[in-house]
C-alpha cells in the first residue's frame, strides 16, 4: 500500500490513479477473491490510510475505486 502513498500525488487527474501499478495490483487481488455473495455483479475497494494512535487516530480515504464488473 505504500505504492498508493508514493504515487497518489502524481495521479491528480481524475481516473489517472487507475493506471498506477499499485492500483492494478490491488484490483488484481480484489478480483481474484472468491465471491461471498453469488448475486454480486461488481466489486469496489477502498484504501484507507491511518495516522496517529488511540483517540488521536485519524483515518483518510486514499483511494476509492470504481465499480469493476465481475463477469
C-alpha positions in Angstrom: 0.0 0.0 0.0 3.0 2.2 0.2 2.7 2.4 -3.6 -0.5 4.4 -3.2 1.1 6.8 -0.8 4.0 7.4 -3.1 2.1 7.7 -6.3 -1.2 9.3 -5.2 0.1 12.9 -5.7 1.5 12.0 -9.1 -2.0 11.0 -10.4 -4.1 14.1 -9.6 -6.1 13.9 -12.8 -9.5 12.2 -12.4 -9.2 8.5 -13.0 -5.4 8.6 -13.6 -4.7 6.6 -10.4 -6.2 3.6 -12.1 -3.2 3.5 -14.3 -0.7 3.1 -11.4 0.9 -0.3 -10.7 -0.3 -0.1 -7.1 -4.0 0.3 -8.2 -3.7 -2.5 -10.8 -2.0 -4.8 -8.2 -4.8 -4.2 -5.7 -7.5 -4.6 -8.3 -6.0 -8.0 -9.4 -6.0 -9.2 -5.8 -9.6 -8.0 -5.1 -11.0 -9.5 -8.3 -9.3 -12.9 -7.5 -11.1 -13.3 -4.2 -14.0 -15.8 -4.1 -17.5 -14.4 -4.3 -19.2 -14.4 -0.9 -22.4 -13.2 -2.5 -23.4 -15.1 -5.7 -25.8 -12.3 -6.7 -23.0 -9.6 -6.7 -22.3 -8.2 -10.2 -19.3 -5.9 -9.4 -16.6 -5.1 -6.8 -15.3 -1.9 -5.4 -12.5 -1.3 -3.0 -11.0 1.5 -0.9 -7.6 2.1 0.6 -7.7 3.8 4.0 -4.6 5.4 5.5 -4.3 5.8 9.2 -2.2 8.3 11.2 -1.8 8.5 15.0 -2.7 6.2 17.8 -5.7 5.8 20.2 -8.2 8.6 20.3 -5.9 10.8 18.1 -6.0 8.3 15.3 -7.2 9.7 12.0 -8.5 7.8 9.0 -8.3 9.1 5.5 -9.6 7.5 2.3 -6.6 7.5 0.0 -8.3 5.7 -3.0 -11.8 4.8 -3.8 -12.0 2.5 -6.8 -14.7 2.5 -9.5 -17.0 -0.5 -9.6 -15.5 -3.3 -11.6 -17.8 -5.9 -13.2 -17.3 -9.5 -12.1 -18.1 -11.0 -15.4 
